[in-house]
Amino acid sequence: MRYFHTMNILLQNWKFPPFNLIHTEDYEPAIRAAIEEAGRNVEAIATSTEEPTFENTVEALETASRRLDRISAIMMNLNECCTSDELQEVVLRLEPEMTRFSMRVMTDHRLYERVKVVSEHSEYSEDPEKRTLLDNTLKSFVRHGVALPEAECEQYKRNEEELSELKLRFSQNALADLNEWNLHLTKEEDLEGLPEAVRTAAREEATHRGLDGWVFTLAAPSYIPFMTYSDRRDLREKMYRAYGGIGNNGNEHDNNEVIRRIVKLRAKQAQLLGYDTYCDYVLEDRMVQSLPNLRRFMDNLKAAVLPAAKKDLEEVGASNSWDFSYLAEKLKQQRYSFDSEALRPYFPLDAVREGIFGLYGRLYGLHFEEDFSVPVYHEEVHVYRVSDGEREMGLLYLDMHPRPSKRSGAWMTEFRGQYGSVRPQIQVVCNFSKPTADTPSLLRFSEVETFMHEMGHAMHGMLSDVQYESLSGTNVKRDFVEMPSQVMENWCYEPEFLATFACHWQTGEPLPTEYIDKIRSAQNHLAGWLCLRQLNLGYTDIAFHTVHDGSVIGKAEEVEAKAMTNLLPRVPGCCTVTNFSHIFGGGYASGYYGYKWAEVLDADIFSRFKHDGIFNLKTAATFRREILSRGGTEHPAVLFRRFMGREPDNKALLKRMNVFVKPNDQSQDA
């Protein structure tokens, strides 16, 4: 067994993930060996006869499972973006084991008592980072049930193991449903209204599948343009119902029972810990602090935007959901002479990437150099070494296009976080339109925003400069984590920035000034409607996580229907949450409101950049020093106040959205 371990590439020391040498069968023995190693490290801490100190207890716990963290990061990240049936089976077996180990650590009274002794030493209160790590460690023990009676503690641990498996099943079911359905068209007249680039991509998809004609899928680069441009209302309805049915089809991939079980277990976990609901449990450790505060924030924002949302719907004139995107695009073209497809030739992916790199170079002095020597897990992945002129900042992996092995959406994650002098290895994953035989990958403007958003997360991680990995980069309170990414989206509407990269991929012609004017004019197109949509998702999240017994809830679409303010008729069989990985497959449960909460902060912060100049180096340096570099070492409210010199103000957001309300109706400041 020892010989096998030494031969396993995952158990060797490497500078970066050795993707070219990893085989699926390596994960299981490697993870189990790493759990054993971490277990020995933890046991040594628990049985130490030395007086507990920050170094021999809190810091030691921080590093005890580092090898396990590294290996599991590779396995879990690839399961999201380059999975296989074999890898999914391995992850399903190992995830409960990793959760079991984690729970064994977090419910170990010996460790808890040592951390409590350390917490009584006042000298750590003088170092904000050490104080935060100490407080977080102590809080984590309590919030994982260490203080529960033995029987309840054991139940809590069993529930956590099951939850870890259920979250995986949810995501796997959604991916399977998405991949199983497609729309195969063979008649030219079925393509009415679709731009040539969309037709070309569909034709190549059909060829790839060995079919004649055109194939459209439920992946975003295929689904969104079809719903936006197809003149065929009957086919739009077909596509809409298929997408809305993901995880809700009553087949082997149906997520209704998975959701019911997740909700029931989360409610039970919260109650075991003494909270009324799971939402109460989560929000206690967020900026918003409590459910009443959250409801007040959301209700006031909803009151401000609901009239605008109703007006938006009236102007679009849609009577069914599958008509909305199509008619909204027609209205945008009519109102602003704005054609989203006409912009795509000015946003080739490579140019957008270089434009974003250039922005971070201009603001923070960063340099991005592609490194072809670093192994990748798929041929579409590109790796860049990032430096700031003084030192190497880390590795950036970019994975940009959809494939059957990748879940939908866009996200940033890490193979390794920053700590001390160790630099991070960060991954950005998107599902952007693929290049065709005749054209490069040409992005919709919304995809440019998405790229900018995820790079905001990536640079939050890349510019981190803290001592402890669990406090680095994006390891901040969940309702603050979206702020650094959302603030970067603002640059997409600035002519000075667009002029640095937006050129026609064939002629090299800069994006015409009138197009930039149209982008800015259309910035608030349907802002009320889109804000209400985000709030609806947040309300739905809350609805599932304020129940006391998940077994009594009906089908997911019924809960969703009651939670949302439905301005369009509900479509039977269509459901958002059965494909809502943020709250049932990821880490946003009871936290999806965070996008709107962070939007108040991002609009406010960008107002300073606008005042000082969007390329102002002093402002950028302050933002880097006071927020981006600090990770979760201090409370985000402290970081915000340090940068802005005051508490948050929602006026900048309402101004950006062009939503004006009476003074006595002003929504609660975040």
C-alpha positions in Angstrom: 0.0 0.0 0.0 2.9 2.4 0.8 4.4 1.7 -2.6 1.1 2.5 -4.3 0.8 5.8 -2.4 4.2 6.9 -3.5 3.4 6.1 -7.1 0.2 8.1 -7.0 0.8 11.4 -8.7 -1.8 13.1 -6.6 0.2 12.3 -3.4 3.5 13.7 -4.7 4.6 17.2 -4.4 3.9 19.4 -7.4 4.0 23.1 -8.2 0.7 23.0 -10.1 -2.0 20.3 -10.7 -0.4 17.6 -12.9 -3.5 17.2 -15.1 -1.5 15.4 -17.8 -0.6 12.6 -15.4 -3.8 12.2 -13.4 -6.2 9.3 -14.0 -9.7 9.0 -12.5 -8.6 5.9 -10.6 -6.0 8.0 -8.8 -8.5 10.0 -6.8 -10.0 7.4 -4.5 -6.7 6.1 -3.0 -5.2 9.6 -2.9 -8.2 11.1 -1.1 -8.3 8.3 1.4 -4.5 8.6 2.0 -4.8 12.3 2.5 -7.7 11.9 4.9 -5.5 9.5 6.9 -2.6 12.0 6.9 -4.9 14.9 7.9 -6.4 12.7 10.7 -2.9 12.1 12.1 -2.2 15.8 12.0 -5.4 16.6 13.8 -4.9 13.9 16.4 -1.4 15.3 17.2 -3.0 18.7 17.9 -5.8 17.2 20.0 -3.4 15.1 22.2 -0.6 17.7 22.5 0.6 18.1 26.1 1.8 21.6 25.3 -0.2 24.6 26.6 -2.6 25.7 23.7 -1.3 28.6 21.7 -2.4 30.3 18.5 0.5 28.6 16.7 0.2 25.0 17.9 -3.6 25.0 17.8 -5.3 27.5 15.5 -2.5 27.7 12.9 -1.9 24.0 13.1 -5.6 23.3 12.4 -5.4 25.7 9.4 -2.7 23.6 7.7 -3.6 20.1 9.0 -5.5 19.0 5.9 -3.7 21.0 3.3 -2.8 17.9 1.1 -6.5 16.8 1.3 -7.6 20.3 0.3 -5.3 20.3 -2.7 -6.4 17.0 -4.1 -10.1 17.5 -3.4 -9.9 20.9 -5.1 -8.7 19.3 -8.3 -11.3 16.5 -8.1 -14.3 18.7 -7.3 -13.4 21.4 -9.8 -13.0 18.9 -12.6 -16.3 17.3 -11.7 -17.9 20.7 -12.4 -16.1 21.5 -15.7 -14.7 18.3 -17.2 -16.6 15.4 -15.7 -17.4 11.9 -16.8 -19.6 9.1 -15.5 -16.6 7.5 -13.8 -15.6 10.7 -12.1 -19.1 11.4 -10.9 -19.3 7.9 -9.3 -16.0 8.5 -7.6 -17.0 11.9 -6.2 -20.3 10.4 -5.0 -18.4 7.8 -3.0 -15.7 10.2 -1.7 -17.7 13.3 -0.8 -19.5 11.7 2.2 -16.1 10.4 3.4 -14.6 13.9 3.2 -17.6 15.3 5.0 -17.4 12.6 7.6 -13.8 13.6 8.3 -14.6 17.3 8.4 -17.4 16.7 10.9 -15.2 14.5 13.0 -12.7 17.4 13.3 -15.3 20.0 13.9 -17.1 18.0 16.7 -13.9 17.1 18.5 -14.3 18.5 22.0 -10.5 18.2 22.7 -9.8 20.6 19.8 -12.7 22.9 20.8 -11.4 23.2 24.3 -7.9 24.0 23.1 -9.2 26.8 20.8 -11.3 28.2 23.6 -8.2 28.5 25.8 -6.4 30.3 23.0 -9.4 32.7 22.6 -9.0 33.8 26.1 -5.6 35.4 25.4 -6.1 39.1 24.8 -2.8 39.5 22.8 -4.5 38.2 19.6 -7.1 41.0 19.6 -4.3 43.4 18.5 -3.8 41.5 15.2 -7.0 41.7 13.1 -6.0 38.8 10.9 -5.2 36.4 13.8 -8.3 37.6 15.7 -10.5 36.9 12.7 -9.0 33.4 12.2 -9.4 32.6 15.8 -13.0 33.9 15.9 -13.8 32.0 12.7 -12.3 28.8 14.0 -14.2 29.0 17.3 -17.4 29.9 15.6 -17.0 27.1 13.1 -16.9 24.5 15.9 -20.1 25.8 17.4 -21.9 26.1 14.1 -21.0 22.5 13.3 -22.6 21.1 16.5 -19.7 20.6 18.8 -21.8 21.8 21.8 -24.7 19.5 21.0 -25.5 16.4 23.2 -23.9 13.3 21.8 -26.9 11.8 20.2 -27.9 15.1 18.5 -24.3 15.6 17.4 -24.2 12.2 15.7 -27.4 13.1 14.0 -26.0 16.4 12.8 -23.0 14.6 11.3 -25.1 12.0 9.5 -27.3 14.8 8.1 -24.2 16.7 6.8 -22.9 13.5 5.0 -26.3 13.1 3.3 -26.5 16.7 2.3 -23.0 16.6 0.7 -24.2 13.7 -1.5 -27.6 15.3 -2.3 -26.0 18.5 -3.5 -23.9 16.5 -5.9 -26.9 14.5 -7.2 -28.8 17.8 -7.8 -26.0 19.1 -10.0 -25.6 15.8 -11.8 -29.3 15.5 -12.5 -29.4 19.1 -13.9 -26.5 18.4 -16.2 -27.9 15.1 -17.4 -31.2 16.7 -18.3 -29.6 19.6 -20.1 -27.4 17.3 -22.2 -30.2 14.9 -23.1 -32.4 17.4 -24.9 -31.8 19.2 -28.2 -33.8 20.7 -31.0 -32.9 19.2 -34.4 -34.1 21.3 -37.4 -33.9 20.3 -41.0 -35.9 23.0 -42.8 -34.5 26.4 -43.7 -37.8 28.1 -42.9 -37.5 26.9 -39.3 -34.5 29.3 -38.9 -36.4 32.5 -39.6 -35.0 35.4 -37.7 -31.9 33.7 -36.5 -28.6 35.6 -37.3 -26.1 33.9 -39.6 -23.6 33.3 -36.7 -26.3 31.5 -34.7 -27.2 29.3 -37.7 -23.5 28.5 -38.4 -23.0 27.4 -34.8 -26.1 25.2 -35.0 -25.0 23.6 -38.3 -21.6 22.8 -36.8 -23.3 21.3 -33.7 -25.3 19.1 -36.1 -22.2 18.0 -38.0 -20.5 17.2 -34.8 -23.3 14.9 -33.9 -23.3 13.3 -37.4 -26.6 14.9 -38.3 -27.9 17.0 -41.2 -29.4 20.4 -40.7 -29.1 22.4 -37.4 -29.0 21.4 -33.8 -29.8 23.8 -30.9 -29.2 22.8 -27.3 -30.1 24.2 -23.9 -26.5 25.4 -23.3 -26.5 29.2 -23.0 -24.7 30.1 -26.2 -27.4 28.2 -28.2 -30.5 28.7 -26.0 -30.2 32.4 -25.4 -29.8 33.5 -29.1 -32.6 31.2 -30.2 -35.0 32.6 -27.6 -33.9 36.2 -28.5 -34.1 36.0 -32.3 -36.2 33.1 -33.6 -39.3 34.3 -35.4 -40.8 30.9 -34.8 -43.0 31.3 -31.7 -43.9 27.6 -31.6 -40.2 26.6 -31.5 -39.4 29.2 -28.9 -42.1 27.7 -26.8 -40.7 24.3 -27.3 -37.2 25.5 -26.3 -38.6 27.4 -23.3 -40.5 24.4 -22.0 -37.5 22.1 -22.4 -35.2 24.5 -20.5 -37.8 25.1 -17.8 -38.2 21.4 -17.4 -34.6 20.7 -16.4 -34.7 18.7 -13.2 -38.5 18.7 -13.2 -39.4 16.1 -15.8 -40.5 13.3 -13.6 -37.7 11.1 -15.0 -34.6 9.6 -13.3 -33.0 13.0 -13.2 -35.9 14.7 -11.4 -34.7 17.0 -8.6 -38.0 17.5 -6.7 -37.3 14.8 -4.2 -33.7 15.8 -3.9 -34.8 19.4 -3.1 -37.4 18.2 -0.6 -34.8 16.1 1.2 -32.2 18.9 1.1 -34.7 21.4 2.5 -35.8 19.0 5.3 -32.2 18.3 6.3 -31.2 21.9 6.3 -34.1 22.8 8.4 -33.3 20.0 10.8 -29.7 21.1 11.1 -30.7 24.6 11.9 -33.1 23.5 14.6 -30.5 21.2 16.1 -28.3 24.2 16.6 -31.1 26.2 18.1 -32.2 28.4 15.1 -35.8 28.7 14.0 -35.0 28.2 10.3 -32.0 27.5 8.1 -32.2 31.1 6.9 -31.8 32.3 10.4 -28.8 30.1 10.8 -27.1 31.4 7.6 -27.9 35.1 8.0 -26.4 35.3 11.5 -23.0 35.1 9.8 -23.7 37.5 7.0 -23.5 41.3 6.6 -27.3 41.5 6.7 -27.3 39.7 10.1 -30.9 38.7 10.4 -34.0 37.6 8.5 -36.0 40.7 9.4 -33.2 42.9 8.1 -33.1 40.9 4.9 -36.9 41.1 4.3 -36.8 44.8 4.9 -34.0 45.3 2.4 -35.7 43.1 -0.3 -39.2 44.4 0.3 -38.1 48.1 0.1 -36.1 47.5 -3.1 -39.0 45.6 -4.6 -41.4 48.4 -3.8 -39.0 50.8 -5.6 -38.7 48.7 -8.7 -42.1 46.9 -9.1 -43.8 49.9 -10.9 -40.8 50.0 -13.3 -41.0 46.2 -13.8 -44.7 46.4 -14.6 -44.1 49.3 -17.0 -41.3 47.3 -18.7 -43.6 44.3 -19.3 -46.3 46.6 -20.6 -43.9 48.2 -23.1 -42.5 44.8 -24.2 -46.0 43.5 -24.7 -45.3 39.8 -24.0 -48.1 37.7 -22.8 -46.1 34.5 -22.4 -42.6 33.8 -21.1 -41.3 32.4 -24.4 -42.1 35.7 -26.1 -40.4 38.0 -23.6 -36.7 37.9 -24.7 -37.8 38.0 -28.4 -40.0 41.1 -28.0 -37.6 42.7 -25.5 -34.9 42.6 -28.2 -37.3 44.0 -30.8 -38.1 46.9 -28.3 -34.4 47.5 -27.7 -33.8 47.7 -31.5 -36.7 50.1 -31.9 -36.0 52.3 -28.9 -32.2 52.5 -29.1 -31.5 51.3 -32.7 -29.5 48.7 -30.7 -28.9 45.3 -32.3 -27.1 42.9 -30.0 -25.9 40.7 -32.9 -24.4 43.7 -34.7 -22.1 44.2 -31.7 -20.7 40.7 -31.7 -18.1 41.2 -34.5 -16.5 43.9 -32.2 -16.1 41.5 -29.3 -14.0 38.6 -30.4 -13.1 36.6 -27.3 -9.3 37.0 -27.6 -9.7 40.8 -27.9 -12.0 41.0 -24.9 -9.6 38.9 -22.9 -6.7 41.2 -23.8 -8.9 44.2 -23.0 -9.6 42.9 -19.6 -6.0 42.0 -19.0 -5.1 45.5 -20.1 -7.5 47.0 -17.6 -5.9 45.1 -14.8 -2.5 46.2 -16.1 -3.6 49.8 -16.1 -5.2 49.8 -12.7 -2.9 47.5 -10.8 0.2 47.0 -13.0 -0.6 43.3 -13.7 1.0 41.4 -16.6 -0.5 38.3 -18.1 1.7 35.9 -20.0 0.5 32.6 -21.4 2.4 29.6 -20.2 2.1 26.6 -22.5 4.2 24.4 -20.2 1.6 24.2 -17.5 -0.5 21.1 -17.8 -4.2 21.5 -18.5 -7.2 19.2 -18.1 -8.7 20.0 -21.6 -7.3 21.3 -24.8 -9.5 24.4 -24.6 -8.0 25.6 -21.3 -5.3 28.3 -21.4 -3.0 29.2 -18.5 -1.5 32.6 -17.8 1.3 33.6 -15.4 0.3 36.8 -13.6 2.8 39.2 -12.2 2.8 42.8 -11.1 6.3 43.9 -12.1 7.7 43.0 -8.6 6.7 39.4 -8.1 4.7 36.6 -9.6 1.1 36.9 -8.4 -0.2 33.4 -9.4 -1.6 31.2 -12.2 -4.8 31.9 -14.0 -6.7 29.1 -15.9 -9.3 30.2 -18.4 -11.9 27.6 -19.7 -14.3 29.5 -21.9 -16.6 27.2 -24.0 -19.5 24.8 -23.3 -19.2 21.0 -23.6 -21.3 18.1 -22.4 -18.9 17.5 -19.5 -19.3 21.0 -18.1 -22.2 22.4 -16.1 -23.9 25.5 -17.3 -23.1 29.0 -16.1 -19.9 30.8 -15.3 -17.8 30.8 -12.2 -14.4 31.3 -10.6 -12.7 28.8 -8.3 -9.3 27.9 -7.0 -6.9 25.0 -7.2 -5.0 26.7 -4.5 -5.6 29.9 -2.5 -3.1 32.5 -1.5 -1.3 32.4 1.9 1.9 34.1 3.0 4.4 34.0 0.1 2.5 31.2 -1.6 0.6 32.5 -4.7 -2.9 31.3 -5.8 -3.9 29.1 -8.7 -7.2 30.4 -9.9 -9.7 29.1 -12.5 -12.3 31.0 -14.5 -14.9 28.8 -16.2 -17.5 30.2 -18.7 -19.8 28.9 -21.4 -19.2 31.4 -24.2 -20.1 31.0 -27.8 -17.7 28.7 -29.6 -15.6 29.7 -32.7 -16.9 28.3 -35.9 -15.0 27.2 -39.0 -15.2 30.7 -40.4 -15.3 33.0 -37.4 -13.6 33.3 -34.0 -15.6 33.2 -30.8 -17.7 36.4 -30.9 -19.2 37.4 -27.6 -22.6 39.0 -27.0 -22.3 42.2 -24.9 -23.8 40.3 -21.9 -21.0 37.7 -22.3 -18.4 40.5 -22.1 -20.1 41.6 -18.8 -20.0 37.9 -17.6 -16.3 37.6 -18.4 -15.6 40.9 -16.6 -17.6 39.7 -13.6 -15.7 36.4 -13.3 -12.4 38.1 -13.8 -13.4 40.4 -10.9 -13.6 37.3 -8.7 -10.3 36.0 -10.1 -8.5 39.2 -9.3 -10.0 39.3 -5.8 -8.2 36.0 -5.3 -5.1 37.0 -7.3 -4.4 40.2 -5.5 -5.0 38.7 -2.0 -2.1 39.4 0.4 -2.9 37.7 3.7 -1.3 35.2 6.0 -3.9 32.5 6.2 -5.5 30.7 3.2 -9.0 30.4 4.8 -9.1 34.2 4.9 -7.7 34.9 1.5 -9.3 36.2 -1.7 -13.0 35.4 -2.0 -13.2 33.8 1.4 -15.4 36.6 2.7 -19.0 36.9 3.9 -21.2 35.6 1.1 -23.2 38.8 0.7 -19.9 40.7 0.1 -18.2 38.3 -2.2 -20.0 39.6 -5.3 -19.1 43.2 -4.8 -15.5 43.1 -6.3 -16.8 41.2 -9.3 -19.9 43.3 -9.9 -18.0 46.6 -9.5 -15.8 45.6 -12.5 -18.9 45.2 -14.7 -19.2 49.0 -14.6 -16.2 49.5 -16.8 -18.0 47.7 -19.7 -20.1 50.8 -20.2 -17.2 53.3 -20.2 -16.1 54.5 -23.7 -12.5 55.0 -22.5 -12.3 51.3 -21.6 -14.2 50.0 -24.7 -11.9 52.0 -26.9 -8.9 50.0 -25.7 -10.0 46.7 -27.3 -13.4 46.7 -29.0 -12.6 46.4 -32.8 -14.2 44.6 -35.7 -12.5 41.2 -35.9 -12.2 41.4 -39.7 -11.6 45.1 -40.5 -10.0 46.2 -37.3 -12.5 49.1 -37.2 -12.9 50.5 -33.7 -16.4 50.1 -32.2 -18.2 53.1 -33.6 -19.0 55.9 -31.2 -22.7 55.6 -32.0 -22.6 52.0 -30.9 -21.0 53.0 -27.6 -23.7 55.6 -27.1 -26.3 52.9 -27.8 -24.7 50.6 -25.3 -24.8 53.3 -22.6 -28.4 54.3 -23.6 -29.6 50.8 -23.4 -27.8 50.1 -20.1 -31.1 50.4 -18.2 -33.2 48.7 -20.7 -35.7 46.7 -18.6 -33.8 47.5 -15.4 -36.9 47.2 -13.3 -37.9 43.9 -14.8 -34.4 42.5 -14.4 -34.1 43.7 -10.8 -37.5 42.1 -10.0 -36.3 38.8 -11.5 -33.2 38.8 -9.2 -35.4 39.6 -6.2 -37.8 36.8 -7.2 -34.9 34.3 -7.1 -33.9 35.6 -3.7 -37.5 35.4 -2.4 -37.7 31.8 -3.7 -34.4 30.9 -2.0 -35.9 32.3 1.3 -39.1 30.5 0.8 -37.4 27.1 0.7 -35.1 27.9 3.7 -37.7 29.3 6.1 -39.8 26.1 6.3 -39.6 24.1 9.5 -40.1 20.7 7.8 -39.1 20.2 4.2 -41.1 17.0 3.9 -44.4 19.0 3.9 -43.5 21.2 0.9 -45.1 20.3 -2.4 -43.4 20.3 -5.8 -40.7 22.8 -6.3 -42.6 24.7 -8.9 -45.5 25.2 -6.5 -43.2 26.8 -3.8 -41.6 28.9 -6.5 -44.9 30.1 -7.8 -46.0 31.4 -4.4 -42.7 33.0 -3.6 -42.4 35.0 -6.9 -44.2 38.1 -8.0 -45.4 36.6 -11.3 -46.1 39.3 -13.8 -46.3 36.7 -16.6 -48.5 33.6 -16.4 -46.7 30.6 -14.9 -46.0 27.8 -17.4 -47.0 24.4 -15.9 -44.0 22.0 -15.7 -41.5 24.9 -15.9 -39.4 25.5 -12.8 -36.3 27.5 -12.1 -35.2 26.0 -8.8 -34.9 22.4 -10.1 -32.0 23.7 -12.1 -30.9 26.3 -9.5 -27.4 25.0 -8.6 -26.6 28.2 -6.7 -28.8 27.2 -3.8 -29.1 23.4 -4.1 -25.8 22.5 -5.7 -23.6 25.3 -4.5 -23.0 27.6 -1.6 -25.7 30.3 -2.0 -28.5 28.7 0.0 -30.3 31.5 1.9 -27.8 33.8 0.3 -28.9 34.5 -3.3 -30.1 38.0 -2.2 -26.4 38.7 -2.0 -26.2 39.8 -5.6 -28.6 42.6 -5.0 -27.0 43.5 -1.6 -23.6 43.6 -3.3 -25.0 45.7 -6.1 -25.8 48.5 -3.7 -22.1 48.3 -2.6 -20.7 48.1 -6.1 -22.6 51.0 -7.4 -21.6 53.1 -4.5 -17.9 52.1 -4.8 -17.9 52.8 -8.6 -19.3 56.3 -7.9 -15.9 57.0 -6.3 -14.1 55.7 -9.4 -16.3 57.9 -11.6 -15.6 60.9 -9.4 -11.8 60.3 -9.3 -11.5 58.9 -12.9 -12.0 55.3 -13.9 -8.3 54.8 -14.5 -7.2 56.8 -11.4 -4.1 55.0 -10.1 -4.4 56.3 -6.6 -8.1 55.2 -6.2 -7.2 51.8 -7.7 -4.3 51.4 -5.3 -6.5 52.3 -2.4 -9.2 49.8 -3.6 -6.5 47.1 -3.9 -5.0 47.8 -0.5 -8.2 48.3 1.5 -10.4 45.7 -0.1 -9.0 43.4 -2.7 -5.8 42.4 -0.8 -7.5 41.9 2.5 -9.8 39.0 1.7 -11.8 38.1 4.8 -9.3 39.3 7.4 -11.8 41.9 8.6 -15.5 42.5 8.5 -16.5 43.7 5.1 -18.4 46.7 6.6 -15.0 47.8 8.0 -13.3 47.4 4.6 -16.1 49.3 2.9 -15.9 52.2 5.4 -12.2 52.3 5.1 -12.4 52.8 1.3 -15.4 55.0 1.1 -15.0 56.9 4.3 -18.7 56.4 5.2 -21.5 53.8 5.4 -23.0 52.4 2.2 -25.7 54.5 0.3 -28.1 53.0 -2.2 -28.6 56.3 -4.1 -25.9 55.3 -6.6 -27.7 52.1 -7.5 -31.1 53.7 -7.9 -29.5 56.4 -10.0 -27.7 53.8 -12.2 -31.0 51.9 -12.6 -32.8 55.2 -13.4 -35.3 54.3 -10.6 -36.5 57.3 -8.6 -38.6 56.9 -5.5 -40.1 59.3 -3.0 -37.9 60.2 -0.1 -40.0 58.3 2.4 -39.9 55.2 0.2 -36.1 55.1 0.0 -34.9 51.5 0.4 -32.8 50.5 3.4 -29.1 51.2 3.0 -27.0 48.1 3.0 
